[in-house]
Amino acid sequence: MTDELFRSDAYLRDCEASILRIEEGGIVLDRTVFYPQGGGQAGDSGWLALADGREIAIADTRKAKDAEGQATQDIVHVPAPGQEALLDALHPGDGVRVRIDWERRHRLMRFHTATHLLCHLVPQPVNGCSITPEYARLDFHMTEPLDKEALTAGLARLVAAGHPLTVGAITDDELDANPALVKSMSVQPPRGTGTVRTIRIGDAESIDFQPCGGTHVANTREIGAVVVTKIEKKSANSRRVVLGWAL
């Protein structure tokens, strides 16, 4: 079971770790700062530094799968192609220095937090999500039209207000008693430990509060200038909002 250090501190850029195993898909460590693809957010990339100073470039990060194809609590660090000689030299128990591509991760954190602000501006269920370093999108289950300029202005206002973000947790029973907290129709919060991780934006008056396992910035001001680049009618009951960086 990989210790997911990014859950409690998204600003950790590196850590020491030991190799648990090497499998066909990649390298499983005992602890990591790499976020695995999930909840619509892309997996991290970066590097594993070996004891002799050589580095293995990591192109992606994903959850390991069991024999039935279900995600486990292990995280697989997927090497970039062409590093077979380095991989052959690895063994379980070897120590490595784990380092994420921080600039890429920070863009993901900024966009992910921006999608939470968008949920505040468009209080409708979400039936699709994608968060990449270049853009983010949310698909809302709704029929009414949306205004691109109005949403961009609303995001700018919430970003400039400097609302703090807090990571917390609620019990499974508390979540069952408040099903409206889950705004995504397509991704359910992970269960099994008895508690569910939550993200709250705002102090006394919450701008957004929902279960979420992704990485975020500590204050909305850190998001910077984002704009709504496109609004699409994906179906009779779906409106897609795409976010991009302001030029």
Secondary structure, 3 states (H helix, E strand, C coil): CCEEHHHCCCCCCEEEEEEEEEECCEEEECEECCCCCECCECCCCEEEECCCCCEEEEEEEEEEECCCCCEEEEEEEEECCCCHHHHHCCCCCCEEEEEECHHHHHHHHHHHHHHHHHHHHCCCCEEEEEECCCCEEEEEECCCCCCHHHHHHHHHHHHHCCCEEEEEEEEHHHHHHCHHHCCECCCCCCCCCCEEEEEEECCCCCCEEEECCCCCCCEHHHHCCEEEEEEEEEECCEEEEEEEECC
